[in-house]
Each structure stands twice: as C-alpha cells, then as structure tokens.
Amino acid sequence: MKHLRCTLILLCYLSAHTLLAQQDVTRIAVFNIDLSEFKTKTSLLGTLFMLDMLKPNALNSIPEHLVRAYSNQSRFVVIDKKNYQLVTDERERQKSEDFIDGYVIDQGKSEGIDYLLRPRYNAVDNTITVRVFDVATGDVACEAQVEVIKDKVGPEHTSYYISILLEQLNSACFDLSYLVVRATDSKGDKVREILVAAGSGQQMKEKKVLEVFEKVDIVIEGKTKMRPVVVAECEIVVVEGIDFSVAKILNGGDVVRQKLDIGTPLYCRTKTQKK
C-alpha cells in the first residue's frame, strides 16, 4: 500500500509538472512571405534598379529560416503554414491589407495559435518586415524590419537579413534568453569565458555580442514582476553545435564570478540596441 501511495503521488506530480510545462509553451504560426509588392515593383522598374538582382526564391526562404529558428526553442510550438498562396491570391482580389490581417488572425483563433508571424516585402521603402500578431487581441504585438541593401542581395545573403530580423523579434517580441551553464575560464576573481546554452539552432554566430543578466523579482502593488538586471557583456567566440556556444566576457567578469559562486542563475540575451 505504501508503494502504491508513493506511485500515485509521483504520478500526480508528473501530471501537474507536465501541465505547467504545456501552459508555458507558446504556439506560433509562420506564414509564407507576401511578395505581391515585390512582383509589382520589379515589373515596373525591371532592370533599372537593384531589385532585379533580388531573386524571389531568396526571399521565399525567409519563413523557413523563421520556422527553423523557433523550432529549436523549447518554449515554442511552431506551425508552418504552407497554404498561404490561397491567402495571397485572395488579397490580390480584395486589395485590402485589413482583409489579409483579419483572415490570418481568424485562422489562428480556430487553431489555438498564440502568435502569427507574417513576413512581407515593402516596395515603398525597400524593406522586409515581419509582423507579429497577438491572436487573442487581433493587434500587431510588434514588428521587425530590415532594409534590403544593394550589395547584399541574392540567396547567399539571406542569413544576413534573417539574423537582423530574429534579433529584433527575440528581444522586442519574445524576450528570449539563454542560460549561462558555467564558467569555462577564469583568472583571479574574474570569469573570462562562459558556456551559453545556445548554439547555431538559436542563430548564434561568432562575434555576436550578448548581455549577461540576472532575473530580479520586484513586487509592485502586490504583483511580482521580473526585472532583468544586466551584470556583464560577452561576445561569442565558438559556436559548439546546435545547443551551445562559448563566449568571452567583455566586461563585468568580477560580478559574473560573484554571482556564479553564490549560485545565482545568469542568462544571456541579444544586446539591446541604443537608438
């Protein structure tokens, strides 16, 4: 009977833990890129401008990069929307941006999706934009944008654009952070290198600069809110496969040493860009 009671308690704990894990998962859907303005502009300008060098198949790969990046994040369930051509055709008939936004939001609600990512090419300012829709409210939660540069065109430069878009999405929209696993090199009372739980699967690259921070809980009017407190900066020096990278500490190595010694969890995130 004692063993049975222990087994039941364990099963209840595992069930509750699984339910909490499921509640923490964010469901996102990635739609194909809208190239209707690209096709219009290139047909008008033809060979007169740089856009004739921007191959549509290079832009078409952007949603696949988004899917791959967020599929490697444990907090996301990613749904790859392959049937977007139907929506694009309908937009051509309707000629309405409001219609297309409402259409994808309605689809998201019917499928239990939390956020919708919709990339598009904007002819007016020659940019690639990824809008993130909050399905619950129907509003644009945030937006990432990168300008297409004349000497960075074609399939070989897609990773350049996607890295900029992901940095904006990760910091402004999803507040993504990565655990500092441990110090890998120290000198005296300063940490010189750390192992970060993020690799190529999270778009880490050599020379990428990150902030090192701790999560501090602050109680405001009876509600507990998390405030990230930056303690150091680091730079990726080696990407060790899909899940890990080694980063050298640029500043704050003594604080990192103190925090790790007392067991304070530290995290990394893309450095906030100053405007």
N, C-alpha and C positions, 0 to 999 in steps of 0.2 A: 504493500500500500504506500509505503514511504517513497519507493522508487517511482510509483505511478504519479504521486503528487508532485515530485520533482520534475518529472517529464512534462506534466501538464503546465507547471509554472514556466518551464523553459519554452514550451510551445507558445504560451501566451505572450511571453517576452519577445520571441522571434516574430510573431504575428504583428505585435504593436510596433516593433522596430521596422519591419517591412513596410507597414502602413505609413509611418512617418517618413521613410525614405521616399515612398511614392509621392507623398504630398510635397516633398521638396523638389521634385522633378518638374522642369518647365518644358512644355510641349511647344515646339516651334515648327512652322512650315516655311519652306523656302520655295518661292515661285521662280519660274524662268524669267530672264531679263526681258524687259519691254524694249524692243529695238525699232518701234514704229517711227520715232523721230529720226533715228539714225538712217533708216531707209529713205525717208523723205529728204533729209539734208544732203545725203550723198548723191541722190538722184539729181538734185538741183545744182550742187557745186561740182559734182563729178571729179575731174582731175585737177580742178583749180586749187584745191586745198588739201590739207594733210589727211582729211578724213578718208580719202580713197585708199590710204595705206592701212586704215584700221579695219582689219578683216572681221566680219561679223562673227565668224566661228571663234575668234579670240574672246570677244565679249560674251558669247554664249557660254563660255566655260566658267564665268564668274559664279553662277548659282552652284555649280558642282564644287567649287572651292569652299563656298559657304557651308554646304552640306557636310563636306569632309571635316572642316574645322570644328563645327559644333557637334558632330557625331563623336568626336574624340573627347568631349566634355561630359563627365558622368552626370552632371545636373540637368542635361538636356535630352529630350527625346526628339529626334529630327524627322520630319516628314517631307519627303522630296516630291514636290508637285510637278509631275511630268505633263499633265494635261492642260498646261497654261495656254497653249495655242488657241484653244477654244475661247478663252477669255480675251486674248489679243484680237482675234477675229471679231468678236462681239464689240470690242472697243472701237474698231475701225468703223463699224456700222453706227455705233451710238455717238462717237466723237465726244465722249464725256469722261473726264478723269474721275468725277464723283461716282459715276456708274461703276467703273472698274474697282475703285476702292471699296464701295459698298458690296460689290459682288464677292470679292475675296474675303471680306470680313464675315459675310453670311456663310460662306463655305467653312471658315474657321470655326464659327459657333456650332455648326452642325457636326463637326468632327472633334469637338472638345479641345481645340488648339488655344494656347495662351497668347502667342505672338506670331505675326505673319511678317516675313521678310520679303519685300518686293523690290528687286533691282530694276533700274531703268536708265537708259541713256537720254540725256537732256541736250537737245541741239542748240538751244539759245546760248548757254554758257559752256558748252562742250565738256560736260561732266558726266560721271557715273554716280548715281545716287542709290542708296539702299534705304528705303523707308521701313520702319518697324511699327506695325500696327498692334495696339493693345486690343485684342478681340473683345474683351469684356466691356470696354467703353466705346470702341469704334474709332478711337482717336489715334493720331500718329504719336507714338510714345517718344520716338527720337528718330534721328536721321543721320546717316553717314554719307559723305560726299568726297570725291576726289576728281581733280581736273585731269583730263587727258592731255598729255604733253607730247609735243610734236616729235621729239626724238626718242620717245618711249612708246612705240606702237607695235602692234602685232602680237602673236601668241607668246613669244618669248618674254614679253613684259607684263603678262597678266598677273604674275605673282607680286609685282611691284604695286599694282593697283589694289589687289585683294589684301595685301598686308596693311595698307593705309586704312582701307575700309574696316578691316577687322579690329584694328587698334581703336578706331572711333567707336565701333559697336560695343566692343568689350568693356571700354571704360565708361562711356556715356549711357549705354543701354542696359547692359547686363552685369556691370560691376564685377567682372571676373577676376579672381585672384588665384595664386598658386602657392602651395605650402612650401616653406623652406624646410627641407628634410634634415639637414645637418650642416655643420661647418666642415669643409674638406681641407682647409689650410688656414693656419693661424700663425701669428708672430707676436710674442709677448702677450699683451692684453687685448689684441685686436684680431678679429677674423679677417682673413684676406680673400678667401673664396668660400662659396656655399653651393650646396646641391639643391636645385629647384625642381619641384615635381611638375615640370612642363617641358616638352620637347618639340620635335617637328610637328607632332599632331596638334599642337597649340600654336603653330606658326612662329615658334622661337627661331631666331637666327643669330649668328654671331654679330657682335657689336650692338645688339638691341639693348637699350637702357631701360631698367626697371626700377621702381620704387620698392623698398623693403618697409613693411609697416606691421604694426600690431593692431588688433581689434580691441578697442576700449569701450565698455558699456557705460552709457550715461543715462541716468534717469531724469526725464523731463515730464513734469506734470503727471507723475505716476506711471509713465510709459518708458520702458527701457529701449534705448536706441543705440546702435553700434556706430562708433566713430573711428575711422581709420587714422592712426597716428603714424606718420612717416618717421622712421628712425635711421634710414640709410638709403643709398643708391647703389645699384650694381649694374654690371654690363656682362652680357652673355659672352663667354669665350669658347665654350664647347657645347654643341648640341649632341647629347648622348642618346640618339634614337628617338622614338615616338614620345616617351613619357618623361625624360629627364634632361636637364642641362646643368652645366657648371657655370657659375657667374663670379666674376671678381668684384669685390667691394670697392667702390669709388670713394665713398666717404661714409663715416659712421660705423667703422669696423669695431670700435671700442664698445659702442652701445649694443651692437649685434652680439658681441661676446657676452655682455652682461645679461641680456635677455635670454640667450640660449642657456647660459649657466643656471638660471633660476627656473628654466622650463617654460618660459613664455612662448607660445606659438607665434611664429612670424610668417608673413606672407609676402608675395611679390605681385605686382601688377604693372601694366604699362604706365610709364611716367606720364603724369598729367601735363599736357602741353599748355604753355602760357600764351595767352592771346595778345 
